[in-house]
Amino acid sequence: MAPPPNDLPDLTGRTVVVTGTTSGLGLALSGALAGAGARLLMTVRDARRGEAAVERVRAGIDGPGSAEAVLLDLADLDSVRAAAADIRERTGDRVDVLVNNAAVSLGPHERTRDGFELQIGTNHLGPAALTWLLMPALRSAGTPGRPSRVVTTSSLGHRTGGLDLTDLHWERRRYSPTRAYGASKLANLLFAAELDRRLRRADDPVLSVAAHPGLTTSELLNNALARGGTWKDRLFVLPDRYLSQPVAAGIGPQLLAATGPVPGGSYLGPTGPFETRGPAGPARRSATARDTVLAGGLWQATASATGIAPDPDPGPTVGA
C-alpha cells in the first residue's frame, strides 16, 4: 500500500524530476515530493504557467524541500535534448528519481514537431528519449543499497489497443484516437519492462517501475476536447468526471513507485474494483504488455525514430 503524501519517507537531499507539472497528477506529485524534502525539478511547456505551478508548490513546503521549473516540450526532441542537458547541469549530473508523468490523450490526428503521431510522440518517444539522456545522472546518483528510479506512468487504457511497430504514426491505417492513446500507454509498459531487463543485465543501480492512476480527476481529457476531440472522446469524460477519485488519491501508485519498497519491473495501480480507485498495490498488465519480443522491437524502433542512443544497451534482449 502506498503511503499517504504526508507520510512519505524523508527525501531530504534527493533530486526528483517530474514531467507535466502545471496541473493534475504532476502538480500534486510535485507538492507531495517537495513536501517530503526533495529538490523538485518540475518540467513545464509554458514558462508563465510553470512559474505559477512552482509558486503553488513552494507555498506548501514546510521543510528543506524546494521546487524549480525546467522548460520541456516532449513533442519536440530538440526541447528534450535541451531540457536533459539543463537538468544534468543544474543537478551536477545526479538525479535520484525521474517520474515520466506528462501525457496527452485523444483529440484529432496531429503531429509533433518531429513528425511523430502526437500521442505516441508525446507519451512514449519523448519520455523514452528523456530517460536515455538522463541515464548518466540517474546512474551516478544510485547505489546498490539505494538505487535511483525511473517511474513510467501508464494507464488502464493500455488494454484498448495493440502496437504496430511498422506504423507507429498511423500513416497507413485509419486513425483512431482511442486506439492511438492505448498504443502509447501500451508502449509505456513495454518500455518500462525492457528498461528493467537491460538495467539488470548491465548491473546498474537504477530501478525501472511503472504505475497507473486508475480513474483520477485530471485535465487530460479536458485538454483533449480543447484540441478538438470528437463526440466519442466526450464519452470518456463522463466516467472521468463522475466515477474518478481525487488527484490526492490518484498519485498513490506513482508515489509508491517513486519512494516505496518495490522491486524493479513492478507495475502499480489502485487495488479497488477494476483498478479504478483505492489503495496502491500491484497492477495487472495485458498479455500484449508482457510480450518481451514486442518490447525489444519497440526499444529498437524508439532508438531509430528518435536518433538517440539507448542507455543502457548491453546487447540484444529481445525475447529474454
C-alpha positions in Angstrom: 0.0 0.0 0.0 1.3 3.5 -0.8 2.0 5.9 2.0 -0.2 9.0 2.0 1.5 12.1 0.8 2.1 13.3 4.3 3.7 10.0 5.4 6.4 9.7 2.7 10.0 8.8 3.6 12.3 11.7 4.2 13.6 12.8 0.8 16.0 15.4 2.0 19.0 15.6 -0.2 17.3 13.7 -3.1 16.7 15.2 -6.5 13.5 14.4 -8.3 12.4 15.3 -11.8 8.6 15.2 -12.6 7.3 15.9 -16.1 4.0 17.6 -16.8 3.6 19.5 -13.6 1.3 22.5 -14.2 -1.9 20.7 -13.2 -3.4 17.4 -12.1 -1.2 14.5 -11.2 2.1 16.2 -11.9 1.3 19.2 -9.7 0.1 17.0 -6.9 3.1 14.7 -7.1 5.4 17.7 -7.1 3.8 19.1 -3.9 3.9 15.7 -2.1 7.6 15.0 -3.0 8.8 18.5 -2.3 6.9 18.5 0.9 8.8 15.3 1.9 12.1 17.2 1.5 13.1 16.6 -2.1 14.5 19.0 -4.5 11.9 19.1 -7.3 12.6 19.9 -10.9 9.2 20.4 -12.4 9.1 20.3 -16.2 6.7 22.6 -18.0 5.9 23.6 -21.5 4.8 27.2 -20.7 7.1 29.4 -18.6 4.3 31.5 -17.2 2.1 28.5 -16.2 5.2 26.8 -14.9 6.2 29.6 -12.6 2.7 29.7 -11.2 2.8 25.9 -10.5 6.2 26.3 -8.9 4.9 29.0 -6.6 2.0 26.8 -5.6 4.4 24.0 -4.7 6.7 26.3 -2.8 3.8 27.8 -0.8 3.1 24.3 0.5 6.6 23.4 1.6 7.3 23.4 5.3 10.9 22.0 5.4 14.0 21.5 3.3 12.3 20.7 0.0 12.5 23.0 -3.0 10.9 23.4 -6.4 12.1 24.9 -9.7 10.9 24.9 -13.3 12.5 23.3 -16.3 11.2 24.1 -19.8 10.4 20.9 -21.7 8.2 20.1 -24.6 8.1 16.3 -25.0 6.6 16.8 -28.5 9.9 18.3 -29.7 13.1 16.3 -29.5 15.3 19.4 -29.6 13.5 20.6 -26.4 14.0 17.1 -24.8 17.8 17.3 -25.5 18.0 20.9 -24.2 16.0 20.0 -21.0 18.1 16.9 -20.3 21.3 19.0 -20.6 19.8 21.7 -18.4 18.8 19.1 -15.7 22.2 17.4 -15.8 24.0 20.8 -15.4 21.7 22.1 -12.6 22.0 18.8 -10.6 25.7 18.1 -11.1 24.7 15.0 -13.0 22.8 13.4 -10.1 19.1 12.6 -10.4 17.6 10.2 -7.8 14.1 9.9 -9.4 12.6 10.6 -12.8 8.8 10.4 -13.0 7.6 10.4 -16.6 4.1 11.7 -15.9 3.2 14.1 -18.7 0.8 12.9 -21.4 -1.8 13.9 -24.0 -4.9 12.0 -24.8 -7.4 11.6 -27.7 -8.2 14.5 -29.9 -7.6 14.7 -33.7 -4.7 13.2 -35.6 -1.9 15.7 -35.0 1.9 15.6 -35.4 4.8 16.5 -33.2 7.5 18.9 -34.3 9.5 15.9 -35.4 6.6 14.4 -37.5 5.5 11.7 -35.0 1.9 11.0 -34.3 1.2 13.3 -31.3 0.2 10.7 -28.7 3.0 8.1 -29.3 5.4 11.0 -29.7 4.5 12.8 -26.5 3.6 9.9 -24.3 6.3 7.5 -25.3 9.1 8.7 -27.7 9.7 11.9 -25.8 9.8 10.3 -22.4 12.0 7.4 -23.6 14.4 9.9 -25.1 14.5 11.9 -21.9 15.1 8.8 -19.9 18.0 7.7 -22.0 19.6 11.2 -21.9 19.2 11.4 -18.1 20.5 7.8 -17.5 24.1 9.0 -16.7 22.7 11.3 -14.0 20.4 8.5 -12.6 23.3 6.0 -12.7 25.6 8.5 -10.9 23.0 9.1 -8.1 22.2 5.4 -7.5 23.9 3.0 -5.2 23.3 -0.8 -4.8 21.7 0.0 -1.4 19.6 2.9 -2.6 19.1 2.7 -6.4 17.7 5.6 -8.3 14.4 5.2 -10.1 12.6 5.8 -13.4 8.9 5.8 -12.9 6.9 5.4 -16.2 3.2 6.3 -16.0 0.9 4.1 -18.0 -2.9 3.8 -17.9 -5.8 1.4 -17.9 -6.1 2.5 -21.5 -3.1 0.3 -22.4 -5.6 -2.5 -22.8 -7.6 -0.7 -25.6 -5.3 -1.4 -28.5 -2.2 -3.1 -29.9 1.0 -1.6 -31.1 2.0 -1.8 -34.8 5.7 -1.2 -34.9 5.5 -0.9 -38.7 3.0 2.0 -38.5 3.6 3.8 -35.2 2.4 7.1 -36.7 -0.8 6.0 -38.3 0.2 6.7 -41.8 -1.4 3.6 -43.4 -4.3 2.9 -41.0 -7.4 4.9 -40.4 -6.7 7.0 -37.3 -8.4 6.1 -34.1 -7.8 8.5 -31.2 -8.6 5.9 -28.5 -6.5 3.1 -30.1 -3.6 5.6 -30.6 -3.8 6.5 -26.9 -4.0 2.9 -25.9 -1.0 2.2 -28.1 1.0 4.9 -26.5 0.2 3.7 -23.0 1.0 0.1 -24.0 4.3 1.4 -25.3 4.9 2.9 -21.8 4.6 -0.5 -20.2 6.7 -2.3 -22.8 9.4 0.3 -22.5 9.5 0.2 -18.7 9.8 -3.6 -18.7 12.5 -3.6 -21.4 14.4 -0.9 -19.5 14.2 -3.0 -16.3 15.6 -6.0 -18.2 18.5 -4.0 -19.6 19.3 -2.3 -16.3 19.5 -5.6 -14.5 21.8 -7.1 -17.2 24.0 -4.0 -17.0 24.0 -4.3 -13.2 23.1 -0.6 -13.0 21.9 0.9 -9.6 18.7 2.1 -11.2 15.2 0.7 -10.9 12.5 0.9 -13.7 9.0 0.9 -12.2 5.6 1.6 -13.9 2.4 2.9 -12.4 -1.1 4.0 -13.4 -3.5 6.3 -11.5 -6.8 4.4 -12.2 -9.6 6.8 -12.9 -8.4 10.1 -11.5 -9.8 13.6 -12.0 -7.3 15.4 -14.2 -7.1 17.9 -17.1 -6.0 15.2 -19.6 -9.4 14.6 -21.2 -10.4 18.3 -21.0 -7.3 19.2 -22.8 -8.1 16.6 -25.5 -11.5 18.2 -26.0 -9.9 21.7 -26.2 -7.7 20.4 -29.0 -10.9 19.3 -31.0 -11.9 16.0 -29.6 -14.8 14.1 -31.2 -18.1 13.1 -29.6 -16.5 9.7 -28.9 -13.8 11.4 -26.8 -16.6 13.1 -24.8 -17.8 9.6 -23.8 -14.6 9.1 -21.9 -15.1 12.4 -20.0 -18.2 11.1 -18.3 -16.6 8.3 -16.2 -13.6 10.6 -15.7 -15.9 13.2 -14.1 -18.4 11.1 -12.2 -16.5 7.9 -11.3 -13.0 9.1 -10.7 -11.1 9.5 -7.5 -9.5 12.8 -6.5 -5.9 13.6 -7.6 -4.7 13.3 -4.0 -5.6 9.6 -4.1 -4.7 9.1 -7.7 -1.0 9.9 -7.1 -0.7 7.0 -4.7 0.7 4.4 -7.2 3.2 6.9 -8.6 4.4 7.8 -5.0 4.8 4.2 -4.2 6.7 3.6 -7.4 9.0 6.6 -6.7 9.6 6.1 -3.0 8.3 2.8 -1.7 10.0 -0.6 -1.1 9.2 -2.1 -4.6 11.5 -4.1 -6.9 12.4 -3.1 -10.4 10.0 -4.2 -13.0 6.9 -3.6 -10.8 3.7 -2.2 -12.1 1.5 -0.5 -9.6 -2.0 0.9 -9.6 -5.2 1.2 -7.4 -6.3 -2.1 -5.9 -10.0 -1.4 -5.8 -12.7 -2.5 -8.2 -11.3 -2.9 -11.8 -8.2 -1.0 -10.6 -10.1 2.3 -11.0 -9.6 3.5 -7.4 -8.4 2.5 -4.0 -5.0 1.9 -2.2 -2.0 1.4 -4.3 -0.6 -2.0 -4.9 0.3 -4.5 -7.7 -1.5 -3.9 -11.0 -2.2 -6.2 -13.9 -0.6 -6.0 -17.4 -2.4 -7.1 -20.5 -0.9 -10.1 -22.3 0.5 -7.8 -25.0 2.2 -5.7 -22.4 4.1 -8.8 -21.3 5.4 -9.5 -24.8 9.2 -9.4 -24.5 9.7 -9.7 -28.2 7.5 -6.7 -28.9 9.2 -4.8 -26.1 12.6 -5.4 -27.6 11.3 -4.4 -31.0 9.9 -1.2 -29.6 13.2 -0.4 -27.9 15.0 -0.6 -31.3 12.2 1.3 -33.1 12.4 4.1 -30.5 16.1 4.4 -31.0 15.6 4.6 -34.7 12.8 7.2 -34.5 14.5 9.5 -32.0 18.1 9.1 -33.2 19.1 8.9 -29.5 21.4 6.1 -28.4 19.6 3.8 -25.9 21.1 3.7 -22.4 21.7 1.1 -21.1 22.1 -1.1 -24.3 24.1 -4.1 -23.3 23.3 -6.1 -26.4 20.0 -7.6 -27.6 17.5 -8.7 -25.1 14.6 -9.5 -27.4 12.7 -12.5 -26.0 15.0 -12.6 -22.9 
